[in-house]
């Protein structure tokens, strides 16, 4: 396997507020990808920093009676403590207020200026007459000029994503004083982004051939579509970019322009370079190998969808026309909602990372849950707190760590901790053969798919446990050899599952490796079996269950910023009993159109349907919703004695019900709709030919 050289960054958290779980989505997503690359043996460096400049930081420091430098140093420590608490493994976490960043910002600016891409103009800018200061974009608010959403910031709309000048806002007001701003002239410096349009059209729609022969698009499909909208198909629609701000301002002064400062969005992405240069200087890495124009190293930025414009247009243009290389890929993700409500620091609806950690909740619970929701698309994900409890307890405790617990004691007590060679085990081979498929999922950031596949393997291992019952073998005379074999298979299976989960659960993986008596874990080791006589160490429990009280306490700690979503009213049961005097079920109480619209019904294709062992009512459906695959249990076994006949059929399912734990059978991720007939049977609803998985019903 060709070793790749990779530089990875996450967007820089701003240095005037706490880290919340919305931030953590991105940094967990990035960290999993980086850990996977390192587990595969690639040279991968993960750099980040606090974004420290701008008027908000200046005003926040004034309010606290501190120098900005002292405040950002304090905030950086707090941010890093939160990220470290969630096991984010940066190779360097730095600050944009650094000598490296100042040097690179000036260097890039002067190179752009020499390349004819900078010009100065006298402009009219919004000025706060009460505070006697020019207002940065984010300190002017008003109505979006495109979609007319209210209360939007002066640089871009959170609703439609449009970027604009603050002077284009309708009914603007100062976010500092509330006063109506006035226009005042000032000299500003502009980056001629419009002249970069042809290059940006080429770069945004382009790709890079990697050292292993794969083709990496620079942008996701959804991001590319947005760029085409912004760039336009024919005539250039890009405006030049104002990169300067007037004093008073906390930042870097522009060379040769006293009283003028680099706009924070110019030096913030340059902070990626600065953080990496700081790492290079400490470790001996060659910075130019990663940033010179002809570099073959890979460089990826993980960002939120709200800053796509800056990373997919401004940043590549800055790099290209200052003599540097552009990114290999920009990976955007959606927002996090909590029980259906948007996470937003500015709106005050967020759960802080610190409150989660202070509440004693295991950070790897959240790492797993977020990963189980993430894919390569730009989609919002929801933290459903009931689902969080059910999924973590079912998958991690009930399925994964339980495997080691069920086998380790017998190995220790009966076989002196020594394993039997099980290289011929079909179970172990089944797990090992999925190594490349799961690797491809992690590589493509399809974490939800990877974890579904891993948990399906864990299900297979637990089925093997139930079929072979080591606790019964231990009681039977003459079955020691078989007991030794079964338990050795389980320990090897646990090792493979641990390798697959290691990017998501790094601390559990470390403790599991110590239990397995291994120096460390490598992805390649998923294809190997522990040798005859290998000694494992005594087992201690690797993970506790999530308790409802812990989640309740977390909600209480953040009650000022979270409003728990109310359950939908008027939800109909798929198994309604017939009325006593009529063959038909009575009509439910009146529901409004809004009630109906809360239910998200989708067409799904049955990939596999089978009876559930131990239940006379349930059928297990593996369904393809088009955008993802799910498992749903439905109590219609009496109506379909031959469940295999349903394979390939289209059904209608409710897609937005919270997952439900089905006793010992697993988690059901929705509800399949059926009609209750007069004779008490349940019949699946049909869809017309042409309907496809994922189509919305309504």
C-alpha positions as CSV (number, residue, x, y, z in Angstrom):
1,X,0.0,0.0,0.0
2,X,1.3,3.4,-1.0
3,X,1.8,5.7,2.0
4,X,0.0,9.0,1.6
5,X,1.1,12.4,3.0
6,X,-2.0,14.2,4.3
7,X,-2.7,17.5,6.0
8,X,-6.2,17.8,7.6
9,X,-7.9,20.8,9.3
10,X,-11.1,21.6,11.0
11,X,-12.7,25.0,10.8
12,X,-11.2,27.3,13.5
13,X,-13.5,28.0,16.5
14,X,-13.9,31.6,17.2
15,X,-12.3,32.8,20.4
16,X,-15.3,34.6,22.1
17,X,-17.5,31.7,23.2
18,X,-17.8,28.2,24.5
19,X,-17.5,25.0,22.5
20,X,-20.9,23.3,22.0
21,X,-21.9,20.0,20.5
22,X,-22.5,21.7,17.2
23,X,-18.8,22.4,17.0
24,X,-18.1,18.9,18.2
25,X,-19.8,17.3,15.2
26,X,-17.2,18.7,12.9
27,X,-14.2,18.0,15.1
28,X,-15.4,14.4,15.8
29,X,-16.0,13.9,12.1
30,X,-12.5,15.1,11.3
31,X,-10.8,13.2,14.2
32,X,-12.4,9.9,13.1
33,X,-11.1,10.4,9.6
34,X,-7.6,11.3,10.8
35,X,-7.4,8.4,13.2
36,X,-8.5,6.0,10.4
37,X,-5.7,7.3,8.1
38,X,-3.1,6.9,10.9
39,X,-4.5,3.4,11.7
40,X,-3.9,2.5,8.0
41,X,-0.3,3.6,8.3
42,X,-0.5,6.9,6.4
43,X,1.4,10.1,7.3
44,X,-1.5,12.3,8.4
45,X,-1.3,15.6,10.3
46,X,-4.3,17.2,12.0
47,X,-4.0,21.0,12.7
48,X,-6.4,23.5,14.1
49,X,-6.3,26.8,16.0
50,X,-8.5,29.4,17.7
51,X,-9.7,32.1,15.3
52,X,-8.8,35.1,17.4
53,X,-9.2,38.4,15.5
54,X,-12.0,40.8,14.8
55,X,-14.2,43.3,16.6
56,X,-16.2,40.7,18.5
57,X,-13.1,39.6,20.3
58,X,-12.0,43.2,20.9
59,X,-15.4,44.1,22.4
60,X,-15.6,40.9,24.5
61,X,-12.2,41.7,26.0
62,X,-13.2,45.2,26.8
63,X,-16.3,44.0,28.5
64,X,-14.2,41.7,30.7
65,X,-11.7,44.3,31.4
66,X,-8.9,42.3,29.8
67,X,-6.4,42.8,27.0
68,X,-7.5,40.8,23.9
69,X,-4.2,38.8,24.1
70,X,-5.0,37.7,27.6
71,X,-8.6,36.8,26.8
72,X,-7.8,34.7,23.7
73,X,-5.1,32.8,25.6
74,X,-7.6,32.0,28.3
75,X,-10.3,31.0,25.8
76,X,-7.8,28.8,23.9
77,X,-7.1,26.8,27.0
78,X,-10.8,26.3,27.6
79,X,-11.4,25.3,24.0
80,X,-8.5,22.8,24.0
81,X,-9.7,21.3,27.3
82,X,-13.1,20.7,25.8
83,X,-11.8,19.2,22.6
84,X,-9.3,17.0,24.5
85,X,-12.1,15.9,26.7
86,X,-13.8,14.5,23.6
87,X,-10.5,12.8,22.6
88,X,-9.9,15.0,19.6
89,X,-6.3,14.2,18.7
90,X,-4.8,17.3,17.1
91,X,-1.2,17.2,16.1
92,X,-1.2,20.9,16.8
93,X,-3.8,23.3,18.2
94,X,-2.6,26.8,17.8
95,X,-3.8,30.5,17.5
96,X,-4.3,32.8,14.6
97,X,-2.7,35.5,16.8
98,X,0.8,34.2,16.1
99,X,4.0,35.3,14.5
100,X,3.6,32.6,11.8
101,X,0.1,33.8,10.9
102,X,1.2,37.4,10.7
103,X,4.1,36.5,8.4
104,X,2.0,34.3,6.1
105,X,-0.9,36.9,6.0
106,X,1.5,39.6,4.9
107,X,3.3,37.3,2.5
108,X,0.0,36.3,0.8
109,X,-1.3,39.8,0.7
110,X,1.9,41.2,-0.9
111,X,2.0,38.3,-3.4
112,X,-1.6,39.0,-4.4
113,X,-0.8,42.7,-4.7
114,X,2.2,42.0,-6.9
115,X,0.0,39.8,-9.0
116,X,-2.4,42.7,-9.6
117,X,-5.1,41.1,-7.5
118,X,-5.4,43.9,-4.8
119,X,-6.7,47.4,-5.3
120,X,-7.8,50.2,-3.0
121,X,-11.1,52.1,-3.2
122,X,-12.9,54.7,-1.2
123,X,-16.1,53.2,-0.1
124,X,-19.1,54.2,2.0
125,X,-19.3,51.9,5.0
126,X,-21.9,51.7,7.8
127,X,-20.8,53.6,10.9
128,X,-22.3,53.5,14.4
129,X,-22.8,57.1,15.4
130,X,-23.3,56.1,19.1
131,X,-20.1,54.0,19.4
132,X,-18.1,56.1,16.9
133,X,-16.8,53.1,15.0
134,X,-17.2,51.4,11.6
135,X,-19.3,48.3,12.0
136,X,-17.9,44.9,10.9
137,X,-20.3,42.8,8.8
138,X,-21.3,40.6,11.7
139,X,-22.2,43.7,13.8
140,X,-24.8,44.9,11.3
141,X,-28.1,43.0,11.2
142,X,-31.2,43.3,9.1
143,X,-33.3,41.7,6.4
144,X,-31.7,39.5,3.8
145,X,-31.8,41.3,0.4
146,X,-32.5,38.0,-1.4
147,X,-34.8,35.8,0.6
148,X,-36.0,38.6,3.0
149,X,-35.3,36.6,6.2
150,X,-35.3,38.8,9.2
151,X,-32.5,39.3,11.7
152,X,-29.6,38.2,9.4
153,X,-25.9,39.2,9.7
154,X,-24.3,41.7,7.4
155,X,-22.0,39.2,5.5
156,X,-24.2,36.2,4.8
157,X,-27.7,34.9,5.3
158,X,-28.1,31.8,7.6
159,X,-31.4,30.9,5.8
160,X,-30.5,31.0,2.1
161,X,-26.7,31.1,2.3
162,X,-26.3,34.2,0.1
163,X,-23.3,36.4,0.8
164,X,-23.6,40.2,0.4
165,X,-22.3,43.6,1.6
166,X,-23.8,44.9,4.9
167,X,-25.0,48.0,3.0
168,X,-27.3,45.7,1.0
169,X,-29.3,44.7,4.1
170,X,-32.8,46.0,4.4
171,X,-33.5,48.0,7.5
172,X,-30.1,47.6,9.0
173,X,-29.2,48.2,12.6
174,X,-26.1,48.1,14.8
175,X,-25.7,45.0,16.8
176,X,-23.5,46.9,19.2
177,X,-25.8,49.8,20.2
178,X,-29.0,49.1,18.3
179,X,-28.6,52.5,16.5
180,X,-29.4,52.9,12.9
181,X,-26.0,53.0,11.2
182,X,-25.0,55.9,8.8
183,X,-22.8,55.7,5.8
184,X,-19.3,57.1,6.0
185,X,-16.4,57.1,3.5
186,X,-13.3,55.1,4.1
187,X,-10.4,53.7,2.0
188,X,-10.5,49.9,1.8
189,X,-8.5,47.2,0.1
190,X,-10.1,44.6,-2.2
191,X,-9.1,41.2,-3.5
192,X,-10.2,41.0,-7.1
193,X,-12.1,37.8,-6.7
194,X,-14.1,38.5,-9.9
195,X,-10.8,38.1,-11.9
196,X,-10.4,34.6,-10.4
197,X,-13.8,33.3,-11.7
198,X,-12.4,31.2,-14.6
199,X,-9.9,29.5,-12.3
200,X,-12.6,28.9,-9.6
201,X,-15.0,27.4,-12.2
202,X,-12.2,25.0,-13.1
203,X,-11.1,24.2,-9.6
204,X,-14.6,23.8,-8.1
205,X,-15.6,21.3,-10.8
206,X,-12.3,19.6,-10.8
207,X,-10.6,16.7,-9.0
208,X,-7.2,15.4,-8.0
209,X,-5.7,12.0,-8.8
210,X,-4.3,10.6,-5.5
211,X,-1.1,8.6,-5.1
212,X,-3.2,5.4,-4.8
213,X,-4.9,6.1,-8.1
214,X,-8.3,7.2,-6.8
215,X,-9.9,10.4,-8.1
216,X,-10.8,12.9,-5.4
217,X,-13.3,15.6,-6.3
218,X,-12.5,19.0,-4.8
219,X,-16.1,19.5,-3.6
220,X,-19.1,17.3,-2.8
221,X,-21.9,17.3,-5.4
222,X,-24.2,19.5,-3.3
223,X,-21.3,22.0,-2.8
224,X,-20.5,22.0,-6.4
225,X,-24.1,22.8,-7.3
226,X,-24.0,25.7,-4.9
227,X,-20.8,27.0,-6.4
228,X,-22.2,26.8,-9.9
229,X,-25.1,28.9,-8.7
230,X,-22.8,31.5,-7.2
231,X,-20.3,31.5,-10.0
232,X,-22.9,31.5,-12.8
233,X,-22.8,29.4,-16.0
234,X,-21.8,32.3,-18.3
235,X,-21.1,35.9,-17.2
236,X,-19.0,36.3,-14.0
237,X,-21.2,37.0,-11.0
238,X,-18.4,37.2,-8.3
239,X,-17.9,40.5,-6.5
240,X,-14.5,41.7,-5.4
241,X,-13.8,41.0,-1.7
242,X,-13.2,43.7,0.9
243,X,-10.3,42.4,2.9
244,X,-9.6,45.4,5.2
245,X,-11.1,46.9,8.3
246,X,-10.6,50.3,10.0
247,X,-9.2,50.9,13.5
248,X,-10.2,50.2,16.2
249,X,-9.7,46.5,15.4
250,X,-7.9,43.5,16.9
251,X,-5.8,41.9,14.2
252,X,-2.9,42.4,11.9
253,X,-2.2,45.8,10.5
254,X,-1.9,45.8,6.7
255,X,1.7,46.5,5.5
256,X,2.1,50.1,4.3
257,X,-1.4,51.1,5.4
258,X,-1.4,52.5,9.0
259,X,-4.8,52.2,10.7
260,X,-6.0,49.5,8.3
261,X,-6.2,45.9,9.4
262,X,-6.7,42.5,7.6
263,X,-10.3,41.4,7.8
264,X,-10.5,38.4,10.0
265,X,-11.7,36.2,7.2
266,X,-8.4,36.8,5.4
267,X,-6.1,35.7,8.2
268,X,-8.4,33.0,9.6
269,X,-7.8,30.3,6.9
270,X,-4.2,31.4,6.7
271,X,-4.2,30.1,10.3
272,X,-4.2,26.6,8.8
273,X,-0.8,27.3,7.3
274,X,0.4,28.9,10.5
275,X,-0.6,26.1,12.7
276,X,1.1,23.6,10.4
277,X,4.2,25.7,10.1
278,X,4.4,25.8,13.9
279,X,4.2,22.0,13.9
280,X,6.8,21.7,11.2
281,X,9.2,23.9,13.2
282,X,8.8,21.7,16.3
283,X,9.0,18.3,14.6
284,X,11.2,18.8,11.5
285,X,8.5,18.4,8.9
286,X,9.0,20.2,5.6
287,X,6.3,22.8,5.2
288,X,7.0,23.3,1.5
289,X,6.2,19.7,0.8
290,X,2.6,20.4,1.6
291,X,2.0,24.0,0.4
292,X,4.2,24.7,-2.6
293,X,2.3,25.0,-5.9
294,X,3.4,21.6,-7.2
295,X,2.9,19.7,-3.9
296,X,1.6,16.1,-4.3
297,X,0.6,15.9,-0.6
298,X,-3.1,15.8,0.1
299,X,-4.8,18.7,2.0
300,X,-8.4,18.5,3.3
301,X,-10.6,21.0,5.1
302,X,-13.6,19.8,7.2
303,X,-16.0,22.7,7.6
304,X,-19.7,23.6,8.3
305,X,-21.9,24.3,5.3
306,X,-22.3,28.0,6.5
307,X,-18.7,28.8,5.6
308,X,-18.5,27.0,2.3
309,X,-18.3,30.2,0.3
310,X,-15.1,31.3,2.1
311,X,-13.4,27.9,1.7
312,X,-14.5,26.9,-1.8
313,X,-14.0,30.4,-3.4
314,X,-12.0,32.9,-1.4
315,X,-9.4,30.4,0.0
316,X,-8.5,28.5,-3.2
317,X,-8.2,31.8,-5.0
318,X,-6.0,33.3,-2.3
319,X,-3.7,30.3,-2.5
320,X,-3.6,30.0,-6.2
321,X,-2.8,33.6,-7.0
322,X,-0.2,33.9,-4.2
323,X,1.8,31.0,-5.5
324,X,0.6,28.2,-3.3
325,X,-1.4,25.0,-3.9
326,X,-5.2,24.7,-3.5
327,X,-6.9,22.1,-1.3
328,X,-7.4,18.5,-2.4
329,X,-10.9,18.5,-1.0
330,X,-13.2,20.6,1.1
331,X,-15.7,18.5,3.1
332,X,-18.8,20.3,4.3
333,X,-21.3,19.0,6.8
334,X,-24.7,20.2,8.0
335,X,-25.9,21.6,11.3
336,X,-26.7,19.7,14.5
337,X,-30.2,19.9,15.9
338,X,-31.2,18.7,19.4
339,X,-34.6,17.0,19.5
340,X,-35.3,18.8,16.2
341,X,-34.1,22.3,17.2
342,X,-31.1,24.0,15.6
343,X,-27.9,24.3,17.5
344,X,-26.8,28.0,17.4
345,X,-24.4,29.8,19.7
346,X,-25.7,33.2,18.5
347,X,-29.3,32.1,19.1
348,X,-28.5,30.5,22.5
349,X,-29.7,27.0,21.7
350,X,-26.7,24.8,22.4
351,X,-25.4,22.2,24.7
352,X,-21.9,23.0,25.8
353,X,-19.2,20.4,25.6
354,X,-18.2,21.3,29.1
355,X,-21.6,20.6,30.6
356,X,-21.6,17.2,28.9
357,X,-18.1,16.4,30.3
358,X,-18.9,17.9,33.8
359,X,-22.0,15.7,33.9
360,X,-19.8,12.6,33.8
361,X,-21.1,11.4,30.4
362,X,-18.7,9.3,28.5
363,X,-17.4,11.3,25.5
364,X,-17.2,8.1,23.4
365,X,-21.0,7.7,23.7
366,X,-21.4,11.0,21.8
367,X,-18.6,10.2,19.4
368,X,-20.3,7.0,18.5
369,X,-23.8,8.5,18.2
370,X,-22.6,11.4,16.0
371,X,-20.6,9.0,13.8
372,X,-23.7,6.8,13.5
373,X,-25.5,9.8,12.0
374,X,-22.8,11.1,9.6
375,X,-22.4,10.5,5.9
376,X,-20.5,12.2,3.1
377,X,-23.4,14.5,2.2
378,X,-24.2,18.0,3.5
379,X,-27.1,17.0,5.7
380,X,-28.2,18.3,9.1
381,X,-28.2,15.6,11.8
382,X,-30.4,15.4,14.9
383,X,-29.4,14.5,18.4
384,X,-32.5,12.7,19.7
385,X,-31.7,12.2,23.3
386,X,-33.9,9.1,23.7
387,X,-32.4,7.6,20.6
388,X,-29.0,8.4,22.0
389,X,-29.6,6.4,25.1
390,X,-31.1,3.4,23.2
391,X,-28.5,3.3,20.5
392,X,-25.4,3.5,22.7
393,X,-26.7,1.0,25.2
394,X,-27.8,-1.4,22.5
395,X,-24.8,-1.2,20.1
396,X,-21.8,-0.5,22.3
397,X,-22.8,-2.2,25.6
398,X,-25.2,-4.8,24.5
399,X,-23.5,-5.9,21.3
400,X,-19.8,-4.9,21.3
401,X,-18.2,-4.9,24.7
402,X,-20.4,-7.7,25.9
403,X,-18.5,-10.1,23.5
404,X,-15.3,-9.7,25.4
405,X,-17.1,-10.0,28.8
406,X,-18.7,-13.3,27.7
407,X,-15.5,-15.0,26.8
408,X,-12.6,-13.5,28.8
409,X,-13.5,-15.1,32.1
410,X,-13.4,-18.6,30.7
411,X,-10.1,-18.0,29.0
412,X,-8.6,-16.7,32.3
413,X,-10.0,-19.4,34.6
414,X,-9.9,-22.5,32.4
415,X,-7.0,-21.9,30.1
416,X,-4.5,-19.6,32.0
417,X,-5.4,-16.7,29.8
418,X,-4.0,-18.4,26.7
419,X,-5.7,-18.5,23.4
420,X,-6.2,-21.3,20.9
421,X,-5.2,-20.9,17.2
422,X,-8.5,-20.3,15.4
423,X,-7.1,-19.3,12.0
424,X,-9.6,-21.6,10.4
425,X,-12.6,-20.0,12.1
426,X,-15.4,-19.1,9.6
427,X,-16.7,-16.5,12.1
428,X,-13.3,-14.8,12.3
429,X,-12.9,-15.0,8.5
430,X,-16.4,-13.4,8.0
431,X,-15.3,-10.4,10.1
432,X,-11.9,-10.1,8.4
433,X,-13.2,-10.2,4.9
434,X,-15.2,-7.0,5.6
435,X,-12.0,-5.0,6.3
436,X,-11.7,-3.4,2.9
437,X,-15.4,-2.5,2.6
438,X,-15.4,-0.8,6.0
439,X,-12.2,0.9,5.1
440,X,-13.8,2.3,2.0
441,X,-16.7,3.6,4.1
442,X,-14.4,5.4,6.5
443,X,-12.4,6.8,3.6
444,X,-15.5,8.2,2.0
445,X,-16.7,9.6,5.3
446,X,-19.7,7.3,5.2
447,X,-19.5,6.7,8.9
448,X,-23.2,5.7,9.4
449,X,-22.8,3.0,6.8
450,X,-19.6,1.8,8.3
451,X,-21.1,1.5,11.8
452,X,-24.2,-0.3,10.5
453,X,-21.9,-2.9,8.9
454,X,-19.8,-3.2,12.0
455,X,-22.9,-3.7,14.2
456,X,-24.2,-6.3,11.7
457,X,-20.9,-8.2,12.3
458,X,-21.3,-7.8,16.1
459,X,-24.8,-9.3,15.7
460,X,-23.3,-12.2,13.9
461,X,-20.8,-12.7,16.7
462,X,-23.5,-12.6,19.3
463,X,-25.6,-15.0,17.3
464,X,-22.6,-17.3,17.4
465,X,-22.4,-16.9,21.2
466,X,-26.0,-17.8,21.6
467,X,-25.7,-20.8,19.3
468,X,-22.6,-22.2,21.0
469,X,-23.4,-21.2,24.6
470,X,-20.0,-21.2,26.2
471,X,-21.5,-21.1,29.7
472,X,-23.1,-24.4,29.0
473,X,-20.0,-25.9,27.4
474,X,-18.2,-25.0,30.6
475,X,-20.5,-27.2,32.6
476,X,-20.2,-30.2,30.2
477,X,-17.6,-32.9,30.7
478,X,-15.2,-33.4,27.8
479,X,-16.0,-30.0,26.2
480,X,-12.9,-28.1,27.3
481,X,-11.4,-28.1,23.8
482,X,-14.6,-26.8,22.2
483,X,-15.0,-24.2,25.0
484,X,-11.4,-23.1,24.4
485,X,-12.0,-22.8,20.6
486,X,-15.3,-20.9,20.9
487,X,-13.9,-18.4,23.4
488,X,-10.7,-17.9,21.4
489,X,-12.9,-17.2,18.3
490,X,-14.8,-14.6,20.3
491,X,-11.7,-12.9,21.6
492,X,-10.4,-12.7,18.0
493,X,-13.7,-11.4,16.8
494,X,-13.6,-8.8,19.5
495,X,-10.1,-7.8,18.4
496,X,-11.3,-7.2,14.8
497,X,-14.4,-5.3,15.9
498,X,-12.2,-3.1,18.1
499,X,-9.9,-2.3,15.2
500,X,-12.9,-1.3,13.1
501,X,-14.3,0.9,15.9
502,X,-10.9,2.3,16.9
503,X,-11.3,5.6,14.9
504,X,-14.6,6.2,16.7
505,X,-13.7,4.9,20.2
506,X,-10.0,5.6,20.6
507,X,-9.9,5.3,24.4
508,X,-11.9,2.1,24.5
509,X,-9.6,0.7,21.8
510,X,-6.6,1.6,23.9
511,X,-8.0,-0.3,26.9
512,X,-9.1,-3.2,24.7
513,X,-5.6,-3.4,23.2
514,X,-4.2,-3.6,26.8
515,X,-6.7,-6.3,27.6
516,X,-5.7,-8.2,24.4
517,X,-2.0,-7.8,25.4
518,X,-1.2,-5.9,22.2
519,X,1.3,-3.0,21.8
520,X,-1.2,-1.2,19.6
521,X,-3.7,-1.7,16.8
522,X,-3.3,-1.4,13.1
523,X,-5.9,-1.7,10.4
524,X,-3.9,-4.5,8.7
525,X,-4.3,-6.6,11.9
526,X,-7.9,-7.1,11.2
527,X,-6.8,-9.8,8.7
528,X,-4.7,-11.7,11.2
529,X,-5.5,-14.1,14.1
530,X,-3.8,-14.0,17.5
531,X,-1.4,-16.9,17.6
532,X,-1.6,-20.2,19.5
533,X,-0.7,-19.5,23.2
534,X,-1.1,-15.8,23.0
535,X,-1.9,-14.6,26.5
536,X,-4.6,-12.0,27.2
537,X,-4.7,-9.9,30.4
538,X,-7.5,-9.9,32.9
539,X,-10.7,-8.3,31.6
540,X,-12.2,-5.2,33.2
541,X,-15.4,-3.6,32.0
542,X,-14.8,-1.3,29.1
543,X,-18.0,0.8,29.1
544,X,-21.0,1.5,31.3
545,X,-24.6,2.0,30.1
546,X,-26.1,5.5,29.6
547,X,-28.5,6.2,32.4
548,X,-31.6,8.3,31.9
549,X,-30.7,10.5,34.9
550,X,-27.5,11.5,33.3
551,X,-29.3,12.8,30.2
552,X,-32.0,14.4,32.4
553,X,-29.2,16.2,34.4
554,X,-27.6,17.3,31.1
555,X,-30.9,18.9,30.0
556,X,-31.3,20.6,33.3
557,X,-27.7,22.0,33.1
558,X,-28.6,23.5,29.7
559,X,-32.2,24.3,30.3
560,X,-31.8,28.0,29.5
561,X,-30.8,27.0,25.9
562,X,-32.8,23.9,25.2
563,X,-36.5,23.5,24.8
564,X,-37.4,19.9,24.6
565,X,-39.4,19.0,21.6
566,X,-43.0,18.0,22.4
567,X,-44.2,14.7,21.0
568,X,-46.4,14.8,18.0
569,X,-50.1,14.5,18.9
570,X,-52.7,12.4,17.1
571,X,-50.2,9.7,16.1
572,X,-52.2,6.7,14.8
573,X,-51.4,3.1,15.7
574,X,-50.8,0.7,12.8
575,X,-52.5,-2.0,14.8
576,X,-55.8,-0.2,15.7
577,X,-58.4,-2.6,17.1
578,X,-61.8,-2.8,15.3
579,X,-64.8,-1.1,17.0
580,X,-67.2,-3.4,18.8
581,X,-70.3,-2.7,16.6
582,X,-68.5,-2.1,13.3
583,X,-66.0,-4.0,11.2
584,X,-64.1,-0.8,10.9
585,X,-61.9,1.0,13.3
586,X,-63.4,4.3,14.5
587,X,-62.1,7.5,12.9
588,X,-59.5,9.1,15.2
589,X,-60.0,12.5,16.7
590,X,-59.7,15.4,14.4
591,X,-56.2,16.4,13.4
592,X,-54.9,19.6,11.8
593,X,-53.0,19.8,8.6
594,X,-50.0,20.8,10.6
595,X,-50.3,17.6,12.7
596,X,-50.2,15.6,9.5
597,X,-47.2,17.4,8.1
598,X,-45.2,16.4,11.1
599,X,-45.2,12.8,9.9
600,X,-42.5,12.2,7.3
601,X,-43.6,9.1,5.2
602,X,-41.2,7.7,2.6
603,X,-41.2,5.0,0.1
604,X,-38.7,2.2,1.0
605,X,-37.6,-1.0,-0.8
606,X,-37.5,-4.3,1.2
607,X,-34.0,-5.6,0.9
608,X,-34.6,-8.5,3.2
609,X,-37.5,-9.6,5.4
610,X,-37.3,-12.4,7.9
611,X,-39.0,-13.8,10.9
612,X,-37.7,-12.8,14.3
613,X,-36.5,-15.8,16.4
614,X,-38.3,-15.8,19.7
615,X,-41.3,-13.7,18.5
616,X,-44.5,-14.9,17.0
617,X,-45.6,-11.3,16.0
618,X,-42.5,-9.6,14.6
619,X,-40.9,-9.5,11.2
620,X,-37.5,-7.8,10.7
621,X,-37.3,-5.6,7.6
622,X,-34.0,-4.4,6.1
623,X,-35.1,-1.3,4.1
624,X,-33.5,0.9,1.6
625,X,-34.8,4.5,1.9
626,X,-32.6,5.7,-0.9
627,X,-30.7,8.1,1.3
628,X,-29.8,5.4,3.9
629,X,-30.6,1.8,5.0
630,X,-32.5,1.0,8.2
631,X,-33.9,-1.9,10.2
632,X,-37.6,-1.8,11.1
633,X,-39.5,-4.4,13.1
634,X,-43.2,-4.8,12.3
635,X,-45.9,-6.8,14.1
636,X,-47.4,-8.3,10.9
637,X,-46.0,-11.9,11.1
638,X,-49.4,-13.4,11.3
639,X,-50.4,-11.9,7.9
640,X,-47.2,-12.9,6.1
641,X,-46.2,-16.5,7.1
642,X,-43.6,-16.5,4.2
643,X,-41.7,-13.2,4.8
644,X,-39.2,-13.8,2.0
645,X,-42.0,-13.1,-0.5
646,X,-41.8,-9.5,0.6
647,X,-38.2,-9.1,-0.6
648,X,-37.9,-6.5,-3.3
649,X,-41.3,-5.0,-2.6
650,X,-41.9,-1.2,-2.1
651,X,-43.5,-0.2,1.2
652,X,-44.4,3.0,2.9
653,X,-42.7,3.8,6.2
654,X,-42.7,6.7,8.7
655,X,-39.1,7.9,8.6
656,X,-39.1,10.5,11.5
657,X,-40.2,8.4,14.5
658,X,-37.6,8.1,17.2
659,X,-35.9,4.7,17.2
660,X,-37.5,2.2,19.6
661,X,-35.9,-0.6,21.5
662,X,-37.7,-3.9,20.8
663,X,-37.0,-5.9,23.9
664,X,-34.1,-8.3,23.1
665,X,-34.5,-8.1,19.4
666,X,-32.8,-4.8,18.5
667,X,-33.8,-1.2,17.7
668,X,-36.6,-0.4,15.2
669,X,-35.8,2.8,13.2
670,X,-39.3,3.8,12.1
671,X,-42.7,2.2,11.4
672,X,-44.1,0.5,8.3
673,X,-47.6,1.5,7.4
674,X,-50.3,-1.2,6.9
675,X,-54.1,-1.4,6.8
676,X,-56.0,-3.1,9.5
677,X,-58.7,-5.2,7.7
678,X,-62.1,-6.0,9.1
679,X,-61.0,-9.6,10.0
680,X,-58.1,-8.2,12.1
681,X,-55.3,-8.8,9.6
682,X,-52.7,-6.3,8.7
683,X,-51.9,-5.6,5.0
684,X,-49.0,-3.6,3.7
685,X,-49.8,-0.5,1.7
686,X,-48.8,-0.5,-2.0
687,X,-47.3,2.3,-4.1
688,X,-47.7,2.8,-7.9
689,X,-45.0,1.7,-10.3
690,X,-42.3,4.3,-10.7
691,X,-42.1,5.3,-7.1
692,X,-38.5,5.1,-5.8
693,X,-36.9,4.6,-2.4
694,X,-36.8,7.9,-0.6
695,X,-39.8,9.4,-2.3
696,X,-41.8,11.5,0.1
697,X,-45.5,10.5,0.6
698,X,-48.0,13.3,1.2
